[in-house]
Amino acid sequence: MKPALKRFLLIDDDALNNLLTKMILKKSFKNVLIHDFTVPEDGLGYIKSEPSHNPLDGKTTLFLDINMPTLSGWEFLKALELFDTSIKERYNTYMLSSSINLNDINLAKEHPYVKGFIEKPLNKTSLSKIF
């Protein structure tokens, strides 16, 4: 029997970080589907095109950077809040950031759509806390 498909969506303007995150995810899980966007607006468009990208058989884990030039992670979340609830509930969102700003970490802990704050780079220890 095939292991359950794990879906991931990466929103980070740093293509190298997306590549490293994809490598960690592929090494950590047998059956993964990963989409990544370096332009946050493109990521929002992808999410909005629901439900074709995210079937109801499981949630997608969204790793969202905080500091991006065109749209910050916080602005991304504000835009996501306007989406239909049926779309928003298909995602488990984690802030994946190199920010050491305590305000960012506390905002992530308090935000209703954010499950947690993970310091870059993503590693197997961080993943084991999530899964």
Secondary structure, DSSP 8 states (H G I E B T S, - for coil): -----EEEEEE-S-HHHHHHHHHHHHHH-SSEEEEEESSHHHHHHHHHTTTTTS-TTS-EEEEE-S--SSS-HHHHHHHHHTS-HHHHTTEEEEEEE----HHHHHHHHH-TTEEEEEESS--HHHHHHH-
